[in-house]
Amino acid sequence: MTGPRAEIGVIGGSGFYSFLDDVTEVTVNTPYGAPSDSLFVGTLAGRAVAFLPRHGREHHLPPHRINYRANLWALRALGARQVLGPCAVGGLLPEHGPGTLLIPDQLVDRTRSRVNTYFDGEPRPDGARPGVVHVSLADPYCPQGRKAALAAAAGRGWEAVDGGTMVVIEGPRFSTRAESRWHAAQGWSVVGMTGHPEAALARELELCYTSLALVTDLDAGAEAGEGVSHAEVLEVFAQNVDRLRDVLFDAVAALPANEPRTCPCATALAGQAPGIDLP
Ligand SMILES: [Zn+2]
């Protein structure tokens, strides 16, 4: 592939890259269809970074309609091996109120309608036939990416929560109070709508994936009031987008070089027969 290359991918909206002055818009097609939008490649702290608006630049894609396979594939095709996934979440515990930044170390999948693997046994339109592959997702996030994100937050005076479980719901509706109380009773920390299958697909492509979860509201069960409103989520996100961008950019600078990667993400397919060539 000719054109701009990137070593790091960021899945997040235009609030993160719109003011960079050397951004190039790149259209990437994948065997899985089109990503959410063009990829925007720019330089940050000497690192080439590809930004991909997860919901499209007009924010027209709800979480369950995002082509997660195309998104991760496109990032890898541009050269990215490390991916940062900032996202808005609801806090399930009173101590994780709006404005909390949490770097999760665990994930629970409560989605139900999403294509969540590249290894579905179905021949692709280009004739490639994926093998039967089972990757480990015991630890769904990259240990080195998490370290970089936590250090970046600390460096900006934002004490991020180190670890916790993100439960990912199908959406697009928010949880009922009973669902929310149940999630909290399991000991889970935050609830989101995009963290799965993003993390699982990244692992299948041997990408390093790190989630940066910004709490924008207390989820229904953790709150006595009216429950979550979309307006509230947008407002808190807007209040925090500048400092989240600072942390994100510092994390980009702190990520180790792409090769050789020493974390287990880099060898997730070792010993298996994927049947498809990774880009
Ligand atoms: Zn890794």
py3Dmol code that shows the C-alpha trace and the ligand (Angstrom):
import py3Dmol

protein = """\
ATOM      1  CA  MET A   1       0.000   0.000   0.000  1.00  0.00           C
ATOM      2  CA  THR A   2       1.370   3.399  -0.933  1.00  0.00           C
ATOM      3  CA  GLY A   3       0.643   6.679   0.798  1.00  0.00           C
ATOM      4  CA  PRO A   4       0.941   7.699   4.436  1.00  0.00           C
ATOM      5  CA  ARG A   5       1.762   5.030   6.984  1.00  0.00           C
ATOM      6  CA  ALA A   6       1.121   4.959  10.706  1.00  0.00           C
ATOM      7  CA  GLU A   7       2.623   3.025  13.580  1.00  0.00           C
ATOM      8  CA  ILE A   8      -0.110   3.793  16.110  1.00  0.00           C
ATOM      9  CA  GLY A   9      -3.871   3.833  15.693  1.00  0.00           C
ATOM     10  CA  VAL A  10      -6.375   5.847  17.712  1.00  0.00           C
ATOM     11  CA  ILE A  11     -10.051   5.029  17.465  1.00  0.00           C
ATOM     12  CA  GLY A  12     -11.822   8.209  18.449  1.00  0.00           C
ATOM     13  CA  GLY A  13     -13.492  11.286  17.125  1.00  0.00           C
ATOM     14  CA  SER A  14     -12.346  14.481  15.473  1.00  0.00           C
ATOM     15  CA  GLY A  15     -11.894  16.149  18.870  1.00  0.00           C
ATOM     16  CA  PHE A  16      -8.580  14.333  19.012  1.00  0.00           C
ATOM     17  CA  TYR A  17      -6.932  15.195  15.703  1.00  0.00           C
ATOM     18  CA  SER A  18      -8.718  18.156  14.126  1.00  0.00           C
ATOM     19  CA  PHE A  19      -6.089  20.700  15.154  1.00  0.00           C
ATOM     20  CA  LEU A  20      -2.998  18.744  14.072  1.00  0.00           C
ATOM     21  CA  ASP A  21      -1.509  20.643  11.157  1.00  0.00           C
ATOM     22  CA  ASP A  22      -0.124  17.801   9.062  1.00  0.00           C
ATOM     23  CA  VAL A  23      -3.148  15.520   8.855  1.00  0.00           C
ATOM     24  CA  THR A  24      -3.670  13.550   5.656  1.00  0.00           C
ATOM     25  CA  GLU A  25      -7.012  11.936   4.949  1.00  0.00           C
ATOM     26  CA  VAL A  26      -6.635   8.365   3.710  1.00  0.00           C
ATOM     27  CA  THR A  27      -9.368   6.115   2.348  1.00  0.00           C
ATOM     28  CA  VAL A  28      -8.808   2.462   3.144  1.00  0.00           C
ATOM     29  CA  ASN A  29     -10.832  -0.411   1.746  1.00  0.00           C
ATOM     30  CA  THR A  30     -10.768  -3.780   3.468  1.00  0.00           C
ATOM     31  CA  PRO A  31     -11.945  -7.331   2.683  1.00  0.00           C
ATOM     32  CA  TYR A  32     -14.624  -6.661   5.315  1.00  0.00           C
ATOM     33  CA  GLY A  33     -16.006  -3.516   3.751  1.00  0.00           C
ATOM     34  CA  ALA A  34     -15.460   0.111   4.583  1.00  0.00           C
ATOM     35  CA  PRO A  35     -14.297   1.401   7.967  1.00  0.00           C
ATOM     36  CA  SER A  36     -16.402   3.950   9.862  1.00  0.00           C
ATOM     37  CA  ASP A  37     -14.738   6.768   7.933  1.00  0.00           C
ATOM     38  CA  SER A  38     -11.488   7.835   6.308  1.00  0.00           C
ATOM     39  CA  LEU A  39      -8.384   7.507   8.423  1.00  0.00           C
ATOM     40  CA  PHE A  40      -6.611  10.705   9.354  1.00  0.00           C
ATOM     41  CA  VAL A  41      -2.850  10.281   9.542  1.00  0.00           C
ATOM     42  CA  GLY A  42      -0.672  12.822  11.296  1.00  0.00           C
ATOM     43  CA  THR A  43       2.486  13.130  13.359  1.00  0.00           C
ATOM     44  CA  LEU A  44       2.532  13.407  17.120  1.00  0.00           C
ATOM     45  CA  ALA A  45       5.660  13.435  19.266  1.00  0.00           C
ATOM     46  CA  GLY A  46       7.529  12.075  16.259  1.00  0.00           C
ATOM     47  CA  ARG A  47       5.145   9.116  15.922  1.00  0.00           C
ATOM     48  CA  ALA A  48       2.931   8.566  12.883  1.00  0.00           C
ATOM     49  CA  VAL A  49      -0.608   8.152  14.149  1.00  0.00           C
ATOM     50  CA  ALA A  50      -3.782   7.168  12.294  1.00  0.00           C
ATOM     51  CA  PHE A  51      -7.023   8.501  13.762  1.00  0.00           C
ATOM     52  CA  LEU A  52     -10.285   6.795  12.912  1.00  0.00           C
ATOM     53  CA  PRO A  53     -13.599   8.323  14.011  1.00  0.00           C
ATOM     54  CA  ARG A  54     -15.316   5.289  15.499  1.00  0.00           C
ATOM     55  CA  HIS A  55     -18.841   6.529  14.803  1.00  0.00           C
ATOM     56  CA  GLY A  56     -17.969   8.316  11.565  1.00  0.00           C
ATOM     57  CA  ARG A  57     -17.150  12.015  11.391  1.00  0.00           C
ATOM     58  CA  GLU A  58     -20.826  12.945  11.515  1.00  0.00           C
ATOM     59  CA  HIS A  59     -21.321  10.530  14.385  1.00  0.00           C
ATOM     60  CA  HIS A  60     -23.948   8.713  12.333  1.00  0.00           C
ATOM     61  CA  LEU A  61     -23.072   5.113  13.287  1.00  0.00           C
ATOM     62  CA  PRO A  62     -24.606   3.694  16.470  1.00  0.00           C
ATOM     63  CA  PRO A  63     -22.374   1.235  18.381  1.00  0.00           C
ATOM     64  CA  HIS A  64     -24.071  -1.882  16.999  1.00  0.00           C
ATOM     65  CA  ARG A  65     -23.698  -0.718  13.364  1.00  0.00           C
ATOM     66  CA  ILE A  66     -19.975   0.001  13.470  1.00  0.00           C
ATOM     67  CA  ASN A  67     -17.913  -2.194  11.158  1.00  0.00           C
ATOM     68  CA  TYR A  68     -15.388  -3.143  13.817  1.00  0.00           C
ATOM     69  CA  ARG A  69     -13.636  -5.686  11.586  1.00  0.00           C
ATOM     70  CA  ALA A  70     -13.020  -3.110   8.866  1.00  0.00           C
ATOM     71  CA  ASN A  71     -11.836  -0.537  11.417  1.00  0.00           C
ATOM     72  CA  LEU A  72      -9.157  -2.722  12.998  1.00  0.00           C
ATOM     73  CA  TRP A  73      -8.102  -4.171   9.654  1.00  0.00           C
ATOM     74  CA  ALA A  74      -7.699  -0.704   8.160  1.00  0.00           C
ATOM     75  CA  LEU A  75      -5.504   0.447  11.026  1.00  0.00           C
ATOM     76  CA  ARG A  76      -3.282  -2.579  10.658  1.00  0.00           C
ATOM     77  CA  ALA A  77      -3.162  -2.111   6.885  1.00  0.00           C
ATOM     78  CA  LEU A  78      -1.736   1.381   7.400  1.00  0.00           C
ATOM     79  CA  GLY A  79       1.000  -0.102   9.577  1.00  0.00           C
ATOM     80  CA  ALA A  80      -0.413   0.415  13.062  1.00  0.00           C
ATOM     81  CA  ARG A  81       0.430  -2.294  15.561  1.00  0.00           C
ATOM     82  CA  GLN A  82      -0.652  -0.444  18.693  1.00  0.00           C
ATOM     83  CA  VAL A  83      -4.164   0.893  19.103  1.00  0.00           C
ATOM     84  CA  LEU A  84      -5.565   3.244  21.713  1.00  0.00           C
ATOM     85  CA  GLY A  85      -9.326   3.171  22.146  1.00  0.00           C
ATOM     86  CA  PRO A  86     -10.678   6.101  24.130  1.00  0.00           C
ATOM     87  CA  CYS A  87     -14.383   5.746  24.866  1.00  0.00           C
ATOM     88  CA  ALA A  88     -17.193   7.141  26.983  1.00  0.00           C
ATOM     89  CA  VAL A  89     -18.580   4.829  29.654  1.00  0.00           C
ATOM     90  CA  GLY A  90     -21.035   4.835  32.538  1.00  0.00           C
ATOM     91  CA  GLY A  91     -19.698   4.365  36.056  1.00  0.00           C
ATOM     92  CA  LEU A  92     -21.199   1.423  37.954  1.00  0.00           C
ATOM     93  CA  LEU A  93     -19.803   2.391  41.345  1.00  0.00           C
ATOM     94  CA  PRO A  94     -20.476   5.669  43.154  1.00  0.00           C
ATOM     95  CA  GLU A  95     -16.722   6.257  43.498  1.00  0.00           C
ATOM     96  CA  HIS A  96     -16.344   6.255  39.705  1.00  0.00           C
ATOM     97  CA  GLY A  97     -18.271   9.445  39.065  1.00  0.00           C
ATOM     98  CA  PRO A  98     -18.297  11.662  35.964  1.00  0.00           C
ATOM     99  CA  GLY A  99     -14.804  12.766  35.001  1.00  0.00           C
ATOM    100  CA  THR A 100     -13.154   9.555  36.198  1.00  0.00           C
ATOM    101  CA  LEU A 101     -10.610   8.068  33.798  1.00  0.00           C
ATOM    102  CA  LEU A 102     -10.335   4.298  34.079  1.00  0.00           C
ATOM    103  CA  ILE A 103      -7.825   2.077  32.290  1.00  0.00           C
ATOM    104  CA  PRO A 104      -9.614  -1.276  32.394  1.00  0.00           C
ATOM    105  CA  ASP A 105      -7.811  -4.587  32.655  1.00  0.00           C
ATOM    106  CA  GLN A 106     -10.824  -6.822  32.101  1.00  0.00           C
ATOM    107  CA  LEU A 107     -13.792  -7.055  29.781  1.00  0.00           C
ATOM    108  CA  VAL A 108     -17.214  -8.709  29.844  1.00  0.00           C
ATOM    109  CA  ASP A 109     -19.135  -9.116  26.595  1.00  0.00           C
ATOM    110  CA  ARG A 110     -22.876  -8.609  26.874  1.00  0.00           C
ATOM    111  CA  THR A 111     -23.398  -7.727  23.199  1.00  0.00           C
ATOM    112  CA  ARG A 112     -25.412 -10.030  20.968  1.00  0.00           C
ATOM    113  CA  SER A 113     -25.646  -8.932  17.337  1.00  0.00           C
ATOM    114  CA  ARG A 114     -22.088  -8.155  16.353  1.00  0.00           C
ATOM    115  CA  VAL A 115     -19.607  -9.866  14.105  1.00  0.00           C
ATOM    116  CA  ASN A 116     -16.867 -10.514  16.608  1.00  0.00           C
ATOM    117  CA  THR A 117     -14.246 -12.582  14.772  1.00  0.00           C
ATOM    118  CA  TYR A 118     -12.222 -12.726  11.575  1.00  0.00           C
ATOM    119  CA  PHE A 119     -12.147 -16.515  11.907  1.00  0.00           C
ATOM    120  CA  ASP A 120     -15.737 -17.381  11.153  1.00  0.00           C
ATOM    121  CA  GLY A 121     -14.934 -20.161   8.650  1.00  0.00           C
ATOM    122  CA  GLU A 122     -16.642 -18.259   5.850  1.00  0.00           C
ATOM    123  CA  PRO A 123     -14.722 -17.659   2.613  1.00  0.00           C
ATOM    124  CA  ARG A 124     -14.144 -13.957   2.046  1.00  0.00           C
ATOM    125  CA  PRO A 125     -15.192 -12.212  -1.159  1.00  0.00           C
ATOM    126  CA  ASP A 126     -11.551 -12.379  -2.292  1.00  0.00           C
ATOM    127  CA  GLY A 127     -11.533 -16.157  -1.901  1.00  0.00           C
ATOM    128  CA  ALA A 128      -9.366 -16.328   1.237  1.00  0.00           C
ATOM    129  CA  ARG A 129     -10.700 -18.825   3.724  1.00  0.00           C
ATOM    130  CA  PRO A 130     -10.025 -18.135   7.398  1.00  0.00           C
ATOM    131  CA  GLY A 131      -8.946 -21.089   9.506  1.00  0.00           C
ATOM    132  CA  VAL A 132     -10.342 -22.150  12.864  1.00  0.00           C
ATOM    133  CA  VAL A 133      -8.463 -20.029  15.343  1.00  0.00           C
ATOM    134  CA  HIS A 134      -8.879 -19.484  19.075  1.00  0.00           C
ATOM    135  CA  VAL A 135      -6.919 -16.577  20.487  1.00  0.00           C
ATOM    136  CA  SER A 136      -6.391 -16.052  24.186  1.00  0.00           C
ATOM    137  CA  LEU A 137      -8.284 -13.074  25.570  1.00  0.00           C
ATOM    138  CA  ALA A 138      -7.607 -13.843  29.234  1.00  0.00           C
ATOM    139  CA  ASP A 139      -5.984 -10.440  29.485  1.00  0.00           C
ATOM    140  CA  PRO A 140      -7.760  -8.416  26.800  1.00  0.00           C
ATOM    141  CA  TYR A 141      -5.611  -5.287  26.985  1.00  0.00           C
ATOM    142  CA  CYS A 142      -1.957  -4.670  26.181  1.00  0.00           C
ATOM    143  CA  PRO A 143       0.123  -4.453  29.373  1.00  0.00           C
ATOM    144  CA  GLN A 144       2.495  -1.939  27.806  1.00  0.00           C
ATOM    145  CA  GLY A 145      -0.290   0.208  26.418  1.00  0.00           C
ATOM    146  CA  ARG A 146      -1.993   0.270  29.824  1.00  0.00           C
ATOM    147  CA  LYS A 147       1.267   1.315  31.442  1.00  0.00           C
ATOM    148  CA  ALA A 148       1.735   4.133  28.940  1.00  0.00           C
ATOM    149  CA  ALA A 149      -1.849   5.355  29.446  1.00  0.00           C
ATOM    150  CA  LEU A 150      -1.583   5.330  33.244  1.00  0.00           C
ATOM    151  CA  ALA A 151       1.742   7.149  33.187  1.00  0.00           C
ATOM    152  CA  ALA A 152       0.365   9.720  30.755  1.00  0.00           C
ATOM    153  CA  ALA A 153      -2.629  10.425  32.991  1.00  0.00           C
ATOM    154  CA  ALA A 154      -0.455  10.714  36.092  1.00  0.00           C
ATOM    155  CA  GLY A 155       1.841  13.094  34.228  1.00  0.00           C
ATOM    156  CA  ARG A 156      -1.146  15.369  33.611  1.00  0.00           C
ATOM    157  CA  GLY A 157      -2.258  15.220  37.236  1.00  0.00           C
ATOM    158  CA  TRP A 158      -5.264  13.059  36.414  1.00  0.00           C
ATOM    159  CA  GLU A 159      -5.211  10.074  38.758  1.00  0.00           C
ATOM    160  CA  ALA A 160      -6.605   7.329  36.546  1.00  0.00           C
ATOM    161  CA  VAL A 161      -8.134   4.179  38.001  1.00  0.00           C
ATOM    162  CA  ASP A 162      -5.671   1.362  37.346  1.00  0.00           C
ATOM    163  CA  GLY A 163      -7.729  -1.638  36.310  1.00  0.00           C
ATOM    164  CA  GLY A 164     -11.354  -2.636  36.494  1.00  0.00           C
ATOM    165  CA  THR A 165     -13.842  -4.489  34.365  1.00  0.00           C
ATOM    166  CA  MET A 166     -15.688  -2.936  31.466  1.00  0.00           C
ATOM    167  CA  VAL A 167     -18.965  -4.620  30.626  1.00  0.00           C
ATOM    168  CA  VAL A 168     -20.035  -3.939  27.057  1.00  0.00           C
ATOM    169  CA  ILE A 169     -23.753  -3.891  26.333  1.00  0.00           C
ATOM    170  CA  GLU A 170     -25.472  -4.081  22.987  1.00  0.00           C
ATOM    171  CA  GLY A 171     -27.130  -0.674  23.153  1.00  0.00           C
ATOM    172  CA  PRO A 172     -28.014   1.686  21.731  1.00  0.00           C
ATOM    173  CA  ARG A 173     -30.306   2.078  24.737  1.00  0.00           C
ATOM    174  CA  PHE A 174     -28.835   2.557  28.181  1.00  0.00           C
ATOM    175  CA  SER A 175     -29.254  -0.080  30.896  1.00  0.00           C
ATOM    176  CA  THR A 176     -32.348  -0.544  33.020  1.00  0.00           C
ATOM    177  CA  ARG A 177     -31.833   0.009  36.730  1.00  0.00           C
ATOM    178  CA  ALA A 178     -32.005  -3.752  37.302  1.00  0.00           C
ATOM    179  CA  GLU A 179     -29.368  -4.445  34.643  1.00  0.00           C
ATOM    180  CA  SER A 180     -27.182  -1.731  36.055  1.00  0.00           C
ATOM    181  CA  ARG A 181     -27.526  -3.017  39.645  1.00  0.00           C
ATOM    182  CA  TRP A 182     -26.702  -6.501  38.380  1.00  0.00           C
ATOM    183  CA  HIS A 183     -23.586  -5.290  36.570  1.00  0.00           C
ATOM    184  CA  ALA A 184     -22.428  -3.493  39.706  1.00  0.00           C
ATOM    185  CA  ALA A 185     -23.175  -6.528  41.887  1.00  0.00           C
ATOM    186  CA  GLN A 186     -20.830  -8.589  39.706  1.00  0.00           C
ATOM    187  CA  GLY A 187     -18.034  -6.269  40.714  1.00  0.00           C
ATOM    188  CA  TRP A 188     -17.773  -4.714  37.267  1.00  0.00           C
ATOM    189  CA  SER A 189     -16.606  -1.111  37.143  1.00  0.00           C
ATOM    190  CA  VAL A 190     -17.886   0.619  34.026  1.00  0.00           C
ATOM    191  CA  VAL A 191     -20.350  -0.023  31.214  1.00  0.00           C
ATOM    192  CA  GLY A 192     -19.776   0.843  27.564  1.00  0.00           C
ATOM    193  CA  MET A 193     -21.086  -0.008  24.103  1.00  0.00           C
ATOM    194  CA  THR A 194     -17.994  -0.255  21.868  1.00  0.00           C
ATOM    195  CA  GLY A 195     -15.229  -1.997  23.848  1.00  0.00           C
ATOM    196  CA  HIS A 196     -16.327  -5.321  22.413  1.00  0.00           C
ATOM    197  CA  PRO A 197     -15.637  -6.594  19.802  1.00  0.00           C
ATOM    198  CA  GLU A 198     -12.938  -3.940  19.388  1.00  0.00           C
ATOM    199  CA  ALA A 199     -10.555  -5.559  21.886  1.00  0.00           C
ATOM    200  CA  ALA A 200     -11.192  -9.115  20.665  1.00  0.00           C
ATOM    201  CA  LEU A 201     -10.702  -8.240  17.003  1.00  0.00           C
ATOM    202  CA  ALA A 202      -7.517  -6.347  17.795  1.00  0.00           C
ATOM    203  CA  ARG A 203      -6.147  -9.457  19.476  1.00  0.00           C
ATOM    204  CA  GLU A 204      -7.064 -11.584  16.447  1.00  0.00           C
ATOM    205  CA  LEU A 205      -4.941  -9.240  14.315  1.00  0.00           C
ATOM    206  CA  GLU A 206      -2.081  -9.352  16.834  1.00  0.00           C
ATOM    207  CA  LEU A 207      -2.597  -5.669  17.571  1.00  0.00           C
ATOM    208  CA  CYS A 208      -1.891  -4.140  20.970  1.00  0.00           C
ATOM    209  CA  TYR A 209      -5.129  -2.614  22.238  1.00  0.00           C
ATOM    210  CA  THR A 210      -5.615  -0.296  25.186  1.00  0.00           C
ATOM    211  CA  SER A 211      -8.881   1.188  26.344  1.00  0.00           C
ATOM    212  CA  LEU A 212      -9.094   4.619  27.977  1.00  0.00           C
ATOM    213  CA  ALA A 213     -12.546   4.832  29.521  1.00  0.00           C
ATOM    214  CA  LEU A 214     -13.884   8.248  30.458  1.00  0.00           C
ATOM    215  CA  VAL A 215     -16.820   8.076  32.844  1.00  0.00           C
ATOM    216  CA  THR A 216     -19.475  10.493  31.618  1.00  0.00           C
ATOM    217  CA  ASP A 217     -22.298   9.533  33.960  1.00  0.00           C
ATOM    218  CA  LEU A 218     -23.258   7.270  36.805  1.00  0.00           C
ATOM    219  CA  ASP A 219     -25.183   4.349  35.360  1.00  0.00           C
ATOM    220  CA  ALA A 220     -28.849   3.849  36.272  1.00  0.00           C
ATOM    221  CA  GLY A 221     -28.349   1.583  39.274  1.00  0.00           C
ATOM    222  CA  ALA A 222     -25.636   3.721  40.771  1.00  0.00           C
ATOM    223  CA  GLU A 223     -27.784   6.809  40.687  1.00  0.00           C
ATOM    224  CA  ALA A 224     -30.997   7.688  42.481  1.00  0.00           C
ATOM    225  CA  GLY A 225     -32.105  10.269  39.912  1.00  0.00           C
ATOM    226  CA  GLU A 226     -33.523  10.058  36.424  1.00  0.00           C
ATOM    227  CA  GLY A 227     -30.973   7.669  34.949  1.00  0.00           C
ATOM    228  CA  VAL A 228     -28.567   8.395  32.143  1.00  0.00           C
ATOM    229  CA  SER A 229     -29.402  10.904  29.440  1.00  0.00           C
ATOM    230  CA  HIS A 230     -27.539  11.283  26.178  1.00  0.00           C
ATOM    231  CA  ALA A 231     -27.280  15.046  26.749  1.00  0.00           C
ATOM    232  CA  GLU A 232     -25.506  14.442  30.048  1.00  0.00           C
ATOM    233  CA  VAL A 233     -23.033  12.084  28.369  1.00  0.00           C
ATOM    234  CA  LEU A 234     -22.223  14.623  25.644  1.00  0.00           C
ATOM    235  CA  GLU A 235     -21.824  17.445  28.125  1.00  0.00           C
ATOM    236  CA  VAL A 236     -19.373  15.595  30.374  1.00  0.00           C
ATOM    237  CA  PHE A 237     -17.437  14.328  27.370  1.00  0.00           C
ATOM    238  CA  ALA A 238     -17.113  17.874  26.047  1.00  0.00           C
ATOM    239  CA  GLN A 239     -15.898  19.074  29.443  1.00  0.00           C
ATOM    240  CA  ASN A 240     -13.147  16.462  29.459  1.00  0.00           C
ATOM    241  CA  VAL A 241     -12.144  16.141  25.824  1.00  0.00           C
ATOM    242  CA  ASP A 242      -9.191  18.542  26.094  1.00  0.00           C
ATOM    243  CA  ARG A 243      -7.515  16.746  28.963  1.00  0.00           C
ATOM    244  CA  LEU A 244      -8.357  13.354  27.523  1.00  0.00           C
ATOM    245  CA  ARG A 245      -6.616  14.457  24.325  1.00  0.00           C
ATOM    246  CA  ASP A 246      -3.574  15.565  26.339  1.00  0.00           C
ATOM    247  CA  VAL A 247      -3.402  12.171  28.032  1.00  0.00           C
ATOM    248  CA  LEU A 248      -3.935  10.358  24.757  1.00  0.00           C
ATOM    249  CA  PHE A 249      -1.129  12.257  23.064  1.00  0.00           C
ATOM    250  CA  ASP A 250       1.244  11.681  25.979  1.00  0.00           C
ATOM    251  CA  ALA A 251       0.348   7.989  25.868  1.00  0.00           C
ATOM    252  CA  VAL A 252       1.174   7.931  22.150  1.00  0.00           C
ATOM    253  CA  ALA A 253       4.587   9.406  22.941  1.00  0.00           C
ATOM    254  CA  ALA A 254       5.145   6.871  25.735  1.00  0.00           C
ATOM    255  CA  LEU A 255       4.249   3.744  23.758  1.00  0.00           C
ATOM    256  CA  PRO A 256       7.218   1.507  23.017  1.00  0.00           C
ATOM    257  CA  ALA A 257       8.412   1.175  19.443  1.00  0.00           C
ATOM    258  CA  ASN A 258       6.390  -1.139  17.251  1.00  0.00           C
ATOM    259  CA  GLU A 259       9.043  -3.739  16.606  1.00  0.00           C
ATOM    260  CA  PRO A 260      10.105  -5.806  18.265  1.00  0.00           C
ATOM    261  CA  ARG A 261       7.111  -5.885  20.559  1.00  0.00           C
ATOM    262  CA  THR A 262       7.711  -7.880  23.716  1.00  0.00           C
ATOM    263  CA  CYS A 263       4.064  -8.135  24.877  1.00  0.00           C
ATOM    264  CA  PRO A 264       1.967 -11.275  24.242  1.00  0.00           C
ATOM    265  CA  CYS A 265      -0.360  -9.381  21.839  1.00  0.00           C
ATOM    266  CA  ALA A 266       2.286  -9.589  19.132  1.00  0.00           C
ATOM    267  CA  THR A 267       2.160 -13.398  18.977  1.00  0.00           C
ATOM    268  CA  ALA A 268      -1.544 -14.074  19.561  1.00  0.00           C
ATOM    269  CA  LEU A 269      -1.765 -16.280  16.468  1.00  0.00           C
ATOM    270  CA  ALA A 270       1.454 -18.205  17.057  1.00  0.00           C
ATOM    271  CA  GLY A 271       1.064 -21.916  16.401  1.00  0.00           C
ATOM    272  CA  GLN A 272      -2.340 -21.491  14.739  1.00  0.00           C
ATOM    273  CA  ALA A 273      -3.314 -21.577  11.080  1.00  0.00           C
ATOM    274  CA  PRO A 274      -5.165 -18.319  10.388  1.00  0.00           C
ATOM    275  CA  GLY A 275      -5.623 -19.030   6.680  1.00  0.00           C
ATOM    276  CA  ILE A 276      -5.699 -15.310   5.926  1.00  0.00           C
ATOM    277  CA  ASP A 277      -2.707 -13.033   5.506  1.00  0.00           C
ATOM    278  CA  LEU A 278      -2.674 -10.123   7.917  1.00  0.00           C
ATOM    279  CA  PRO A 279      -2.028  -6.822   6.154  1.00  0.00           C
TER     280      PRO A 279
END
"""
ligand_1 = """\
1
ZN
Zn 0.770 -5.406 23.358
"""
view = py3Dmol.view(width=600, height=400)
view.addModel(protein, "pdb")
view.setStyle({"model": 0}, {"cartoon": {"style": "trace"}})
view.addModel(ligand_1, "xyz")
view.setStyle({"model": 1}, {"stick": {}})
view.zoomTo()
view.show()
